[in-house]
């Protein structure tokens, strides 16, 4: 995946209003230079297809309020060119509208064209028809591939040019990217890989966009491409040329989630530490991946086994709510960094080593100096003397001193509120407690019973070759005739199938005999089940159900999907094993399901049965109507009780569902410790629970007046009786802040209804379990907070003895305010 005012380029490509447009973008060894001014840039990634066009203005507004300068996005080739030379830029694929929305908010944009994107997106963003072109080899010096890549890249550039959206035209797009993380895999492609990356640079330059081009994770990026860093930490990154600025295109704010996997979390403290450390050591552009993760609608999730939710533990959650305290803690950091922009992008740099993992960096100009103090010890707090003043630097933290005297921000000290989000039942008028369901069976009987397909060949095909990614579902069908004197015949016969790791359902003579699947990162398994065959003709039907194609790695495009083979009959006779390989038999193929071909998810077909719907029955369609939840809060549907399948609301796909896939074990009981290097296995939750229970239903999918329709295709078998719609809102807000800070409590658009706890002194506990400590202020903190906040949507409190009165705490106690408010 993937200086003077630091543009925190969070893969969301946002910019602040004063810099909404530009006319000249260049760079030197320190920073990106916009209209002659060195910029310190903070950016964030927002992928337009993972939200809706109706959500974009709010997402971008919140990004700007969070202190971003720019919004970054990939461009998704497979979505825009689903069939060769047939293009789609409608709805949430309206790239130009997205860029203009960024511009309207006064932010810059970063356009990562790729067109390979990874992004845990199906097939890495490549259209599968590309894979099926004769003679093609992807991501290497191959004329077929390069012609198609040049065509799409040129198409995107020309569209952006036509709307005058590049900064050189006065637009918001200040940076563009070609290819993506190719350096991670280039060695596997040999000399052709080197030639390909040179070709990419030449193509980019030939398009004359008038802004710099980036190549992330490309240590040998050809000049004038700027090579950039991706990762959890990039403070040690050095560009491959002294004339290139130090840039971080992907700061992973969390991690993606996979079916059967745990929920990954990255603390606000560690993320802020990584950002501050990067700018301390000379970085001037940083982009959060993701700033808003969003939702993998339809069949866009890759992996395979990436979940429908792409929340990523980002500063804006899947639904667009502020993920607090992460959003607020980073906002404070961005404000401090921007106040030091000129010094950080032009100042002379010196450093001091205090020993014991503590160091300092001083940026100096003729106007003044700014300083960073860092403690990289993951366990021990340290007190150091700097310029005659003692400073305590907590473990694994960075203190920022804009004037080299006063600490105005420390990455380990979070004063932003913690928001506790809650789900609320649908209270739409006349909405019944339980939905009323109609149903109908999936009618693939002919395929399952008789092996009737659309095309036949004497081999087992990769699902990408046979299905061209028109559906998750592909039937593989063959027959075998056996006589009693066949060597394999006997009472102990099995069917053995080597799969590709995708979901597999197996039928013999129309009878279901079993299913198998894997999990993220597993690309094969062996299914073997005892079967009973008939003398004469027997039909074997295999239904493959993909959960996304591979999206990352060297030659990831060649990772097989569907049934890999061999497919074998195995006869066990005492000590002898007889194998009959069916792989070269005549196999018939049928893409998709009858219900999908008939568009049951959007049609008004009357052939639905109204009574006595079955439960726990494979391949069943369910339909119900419901009222849209009142208000404007984000909507989710709870699918607990179902197995696996697909879901649509008013004909709009909300993605794959799989609540029956229980997350693996491995969650720790201790609270997450932000100290020490992070990876996606460090702070995890949700073990032993459904991987994903709730599914996002964007408000734009709903009819506010009248009925809405939910359609489910249940693949495994489940019970829809508990399905219900809910809204998500902030339930309570907590703050724990040291004195001499100003804190804000907010219920994000709704009033604060009550104060549950408030104490100024040395209160104990965490949000939801605060208690008073051994010392308190002379004035009643509860009454003060109650008077200032109840009935307000937000309130600001000066955390000091001036507000709460003197305390009985000693001088050695750091006085703290703890508050829990009910929304």
C-alpha positions, 0 to 999 in steps of 0.5 A: 500500500501505501515540508514547512507546514507538514502535510500529514498526507493520510491516504485521504488526501485532504488539505486545509482551506488556505491551500485548497488550490495551487499552481506550482508544486516542486520539492527539494531535499527537505519538503514539498514546495507549493507556490514557493513555500515549503510545506509540512503536510499531514494527509489521510487516506479515504477510498471513495468506493468504500463509502458513498458519495453522500458520505464524502462531504462529512468525511472530508470535513471531519478530516480537515477539522482533524488537522489534515492538509490533504486527502489521499485515495487509490484509483480502482481499475477493476471498478472503473473498467469492469469490462475492457473499454467499458467504463463506470464512474457513477455513484460512489465511483465518481472520482472527479466528484470526490476530488472536487469535494476535497477541493470544496473543503479546501484540502489538497489531494494525493492521487495514487493511480497505481493502477495496482493498489493492493488495499486488501481489494479484490485482485489488488484492483486489477480487473480479472479480464486483464488476467485472461488476455492472451499472452499477458503477464501482470506487473512486468515488462509485458507489452499486453499488460503495459498497453492496458496499464498505459491506457487506463492511467492515461484515461485517469490523468486526462479526466483529471486534466479536463476538470483542471484538478491538478495543482499545475492547473490551479486544482487540489491534486499536488502529488500522484503515484504510479505503481505501488510497493513494487520494490517489495516484490521486484526481485521475483521479476528479474530484469523484466521487473527492472525494465518495467519500473523504468517504463512506469517512470517514463509513462508517468513523466510522459503524461505531463501533469505538472506535479511530482510523481511518487513511487512507494517502497521503491528504493531504486525509484528512477529520477525524478520519481520520489521514493517513499516509505510505508509501514508502522514506523518510518522515522529511520527511512532515508530517500534514495536521493538527497534532493528528495524529501522524506515522505511517508505514504502509508502510516498504518493506523491499525490493520485490516480484519479477516474472516476468523481473525481477531480485531486489531487495534493500534493505540492513539499513543503509539500512532502519535509517537510514530508520527512525532518521531517521523517529523522529529527526524526530518520527515515533512509529509505523512499520510495515514492509511487509513484515516477512514477505512469504510466498507467493502461493499459488493464483492470488492473485499480481497485477500482472500478472506478480508471482511466486509468491514474495512474499519482499520481502527482508523481515526474516522470509524467505518461509519464516519464517526470520530474514533476517539481518543485517536482522532482528537489526540492526533488533531492536537499533534497536527496543530502543534506540528503546523505551528512549527512548519517554517522551523521544521522545513527550513531550520538547521538541525542538531541533535543531542544524545542523553543516553538511556534511549533518550535523545533530542532534536533541535530545529533552529532558524533566525526566528527561533527554535523548536525541539523534540525530546524522545524516549524510545525505552519501552519500559522506563520513564526518564527525567533529563536536564535540557538547557538547564530545565528538568523534563520527564519523558515517559517511556515510548514517547515524544515531547514537543517543545515549539519554543524549546522550553515548554512541553505543549504535547507529549504523545503518551499523555492523552487528553482527548475524550474517549467516546463509547459508541453504542448501538440502539434499536430501530424505533421507526414508527410501527416497526415490528419487533421481529421482521416478517420473512418470505423465502424461496429456495435457490434452484440449482437442482439441474446443475447439482443433479445432472452436471449441466453446465455452460462450457466443458473442457477436459481439465480443471480450470482456475476460477478466474479463467472460468468465471471471469469474476462474474460471481463468487460462485462457480459449479465444477461438474463431471461424471464417472461410470463405475462397474463392479469389477472396477479396481476402485470399487468397494465399501470404503471409497472417498472423494479427495479434492485439493482446493485453493483455500476458497469455500467448497461445497461438494455433492455426489449424485445430487446429495450434499456430502460436505464443505470446507474452507480455510482462512486468511493466508491459507491457499490450499487444503485437502477435502476428503470425505467417504462417499457411496457411489452407484454402479454405472454413472455418478455425477460429481458437482463441486460448488466453489464460493470465492471470498475475494481473490489474492491482492498482494505478493510477487505474482499474486495474480497467479494464485489459484482460485476455486478448485485447484485439483487434483480431484480423485476417487480413492479406494481403500482395500486392506493395505492397498490404495487405489486412486482414480484421478478425475482431473482430466475428465470432461468438466462442465462449468456454470457461473453463478446461481439462479437467484443471482441470474434472476436478480432476486435481490432487486426484482419484484418477483412474486414467487416468494413463499410467505409462510413457514420459512425454513431455517438452517437450510443451505442455499435459501433466499430470504426477504423482509421489509422494514422502516428506515431508522429515525434520525441521521445516525449511521445504520447497521444490520445485525445478522447474528444467527445467519451462516454465510452469504450475501446481503442487499438493501433496496438492491444495493449490495452491502457485501458478504456476511459471515457471522458464523465464522468465529474469531480465533483465540489469542486475545490477552486479558491485560490492558493494551500497553502502548509502549514498544513496537506495534504490529497487528498481533499486539492489541487484539480483541473479539476472540471467540465471537463472530468475526463480523456481526454488524454490517453497514447500511449507508443512509443513502441506500434507504428510503426515509418514507415507506418500506425498505427491502432486505434480501439475503442469500444464505449459503450455509444455512441459518436463522434470520429470526434475530435479524434487526436494524440498529443505529450507532451513536455515542453513548458516553464520553470520558476525559482524563487530563492533567492540569494546565490543559483545556479539554473538550467534552462532546456528544457529537451532535447531541446534548450531554444529558448527565454527568456520571462522574467528575473528580479533580485530584488523583482519581483512579480507574479508566472510562466506565470505572472511574473512582475518587483517589486519595485527594481532591479539589476544594470545589465540587468538580461534579457540580462544576462540570454538571453546570458547564456541560449538561444540556450542551452538545459540547463544553470546554473545561480549563483543567486547573486549580483556578477552576476547581480550587486548591487540592489536598494533593501534595506537590509531588502529585500530578493533578488530573481531572476525570469525567464521564458524561452520558449522551 
